[in-house]
Amino acid sequence: LTRGEVSGELAKRVSIDMYQNAHQALIERMTRIESGPQRMLGWISLAISGGLGCLSLTLVALGIIATILIAILTHIP
């Protein structure tokens, strides 16, 4: 390799300081995103959907019990 080729290859490399600054900026950005208010939206939606699921199961169970009781009470001689 000639000195010009070596210098050209070295010029293509990213300096350590530039890499560290970019890496630190990325870490700070991810930290801001993860600690933002949207982080709680997942837990809120999980709680709401879980609550609605339990409510629907409860209503279905009450409907089945009511249907059985009506069927029993209307067929008593």
N, C-alpha and C positions, 0 to 999 in steps of 0.2 A: 504494500500500500504506500501511496505517496503521502507526503505531509498534507497536501490539499484534501485528499480523500479522508484522512483521519480527522482533519479539522471540520470537514463537512459533516461527517458522522457525529462528531461531538456536538455540533451546532444543532442537530436534530433532537438531541436529548433534552428532557425537561429538568430544570434545576431542582435540587432537593427542596429549596425554600419554596419554590412555586408549587411543587407537589404537596408539601406539608400545608401550605396555606389553602390550597384547593380542598385537601382532605379535611382540614379543620372546618372550613366553611360548609362542607357537605354534612359533617357530623352535627354542627350547630343547626343547620336547616332541618335535619331529620329530628333533632331534639325538639325544635319549635313545633314541627308538625305533629309529633307524637304527644306533646303536652297541651295541644290546643283543645278547644271546646268540642271539636268533632270526635275526640277520643271517647267521650261519654255517650255519643249517639248510639254506638254499638250496644253498650250495656242497657241503655234506655229502651232501644228497640227489642232487645232480648227479653227484658222484663215485661214489656207490653205484650209481646207475642206469647210469652209463656203464660201471662195472666189471662189473656183471651182464650188460650188453649184450655186452661184449667176451667175457666168459666163455661166454655162450650161443653166440655165433658160433664160438668156438674148439671148443666141444663138437659143434656141428653139423658143422664141417669135419672133425673127427676121426671122427665117425660116418659121414660120406660116404666118407672114405678107407678106413675099416675095412670098409664095405660093398663097396667096389670091390675091395679086397684079398681079401676072402672070396669074392667072385664069381669072381675070377681064379683063386685057388688051388683052389677046388672044381671048376672046369671044365678043369683041366689033365689031359690024357690020361695 
